């Protein structure tokens, strides 16, 4: 498969169950490695990076919303969004401020201190979206 996506472009990937959509996104997200060929994003060949470099690349360049949300059950919505911000080096104060701001932008300012099992499925999805958007 050859696929070029340009900055500002919007695209949808559709296909029947089992056709490889999740595999494609896992490769684009530097979570899986292709069996052959390369994945290049912004001039960076992901297939030539070590796991530490891939983690750094994901942290700086990829906002991933997992199908199962992957929220940490014991952490509040605020903490779930703060976590990647703090891993990237933001102070607790700055991470708290940005996480609250992004959660507010997805309509969850009244749910900051709720853990995932206190949120509806749609609210959990919005926490996952806020986490992906938080790194800008």
C-alpha positions as CSV (number, residue, x, y, z in Angstrom):
1,X,0.0,0.0,0.0
2,X,1.2,3.5,-0.8
3,X,-0.5,6.4,1.0
4,X,0.3,10.1,1.1
5,X,-1.5,12.3,3.5
6,X,-0.7,16.0,3.4
7,X,-0.9,18.6,6.1
8,X,-4.5,19.9,6.5
9,X,-6.0,17.0,4.6
10,X,-8.9,15.0,6.1
11,X,-9.4,11.4,5.2
12,X,-11.5,8.5,6.3
13,X,-10.4,4.9,6.2
14,X,-13.3,2.5,5.7
15,X,-13.5,-1.2,5.1
16,X,-15.0,-4.5,6.4
17,X,-14.0,-6.0,9.7
18,X,-10.6,-7.7,9.3
19,X,-9.4,-5.7,6.3
20,X,-6.5,-4.1,8.2
21,X,-7.7,-0.7,9.3
22,X,-6.5,-1.1,12.9
23,X,-3.2,-2.5,11.7
24,X,-2.7,0.5,9.4
25,X,-3.4,2.9,12.3
26,X,-1.1,1.0,14.6
27,X,1.7,1.3,12.1
28,X,1.0,5.0,11.5
29,X,0.9,5.5,15.3
30,X,4.3,3.7,15.7
31,X,2.7,0.9,17.7
32,X,3.3,-1.9,15.2
33,X,6.0,-2.5,12.7
34,X,5.2,-3.4,9.1
35,X,6.4,-6.8,7.9
36,X,7.9,-5.1,4.9
37,X,8.3,-1.5,3.6
38,X,8.5,1.7,5.6
39,X,6.3,4.1,7.4
40,X,7.5,7.7,7.1
41,X,5.9,10.7,8.8
42,X,7.2,14.2,8.3
43,X,10.4,12.9,6.8
44,X,11.0,10.5,9.7
45,X,11.2,6.8,8.9
46,X,9.5,5.1,11.8
47,X,10.9,1.7,10.8
48,X,14.4,2.9,11.4
49,X,13.8,4.2,14.9
50,X,14.6,2.3,18.2
51,X,11.8,1.9,20.8
52,X,13.0,5.0,22.8
53,X,13.0,7.1,19.6
54,X,9.5,5.9,18.7
55,X,8.2,6.7,22.2
56,X,9.6,10.2,21.8
57,X,8.1,10.6,18.3
58,X,4.7,9.4,19.6
59,X,4.9,11.8,22.5
60,X,5.7,14.8,20.3
61,X,3.8,14.1,17.1
62,X,0.9,11.7,17.5
63,X,-2.4,12.1,19.2
64,X,-3.9,8.6,19.4
65,X,-7.5,7.8,20.5
66,X,-7.7,4.1,21.2
67,X,-10.8,2.2,20.3
68,X,-11.0,1.0,24.0
69,X,-10.0,4.5,25.3
70,X,-7.2,3.0,27.5
71,X,-8.0,5.3,30.4
72,X,-6.3,4.4,33.7
73,X,-9.2,3.3,35.9
74,X,-7.9,4.6,39.2
75,X,-7.1,8.1,37.8
76,X,-9.6,10.9,37.4
77,X,-10.3,12.4,33.9
78,X,-8.0,15.3,34.8
79,X,-5.1,12.9,35.8
80,X,-5.6,10.8,32.7
81,X,-5.2,13.8,30.5
82,X,-2.3,15.2,32.6
83,X,-0.2,12.0,32.4
84,X,1.2,12.4,28.9
85,X,1.8,16.1,29.5
86,X,3.9,15.4,32.6
87,X,5.8,12.6,30.7
88,X,6.7,15.3,28.1
89,X,8.2,17.5,30.8
90,X,5.4,19.9,31.7
91,X,5.2,20.9,35.4
92,X,2.3,19.6,37.4
93,X,0.8,23.1,37.5
94,X,1.1,23.6,33.7
95,X,-0.2,20.1,33.0
96,X,-3.2,20.6,35.3
97,X,-4.0,23.9,33.6
98,X,-3.8,22.5,30.1
99,X,-5.6,19.3,30.9
100,X,-8.5,21.2,32.5
101,X,-8.6,23.6,29.5
102,X,-8.8,20.7,27.0
103,X,-11.3,18.8,29.0
104,X,-13.4,21.9,29.1
105,X,-13.2,22.2,25.3
106,X,-14.8,18.8,25.0
107,X,-17.5,19.7,27.5
108,X,-16.2,17.9,30.6
109,X,-15.3,20.8,32.9
110,X,-17.9,19.3,35.4
111,X,-16.3,15.8,35.3
112,X,-12.6,16.6,35.9
113,X,-12.5,14.7,39.2
114,X,-14.5,11.6,38.1
115,X,-12.8,8.3,37.5
116,X,-13.7,6.4,34.2
117,X,-16.3,4.1,35.8
118,X,-18.2,7.2,36.9
119,X,-18.3,8.4,33.3
120,X,-20.5,7.3,30.5
121,X,-19.0,5.7,27.4
122,X,-19.3,9.0,25.5
123,X,-17.6,10.9,28.3
124,X,-14.8,8.4,28.5
125,X,-14.3,8.8,24.7
126,X,-14.1,12.6,25.2
127,X,-11.5,12.1,27.9
128,X,-9.5,10.0,25.4
129,X,-10.0,12.8,22.8
130,X,-8.8,15.4,25.2
131,X,-5.8,13.3,26.0
132,X,-4.9,13.1,22.3
133,X,-5.5,16.9,21.8
134,X,-3.6,17.9,25.0
135,X,-0.2,17.8,23.3
136,X,-1.4,20.0,20.5
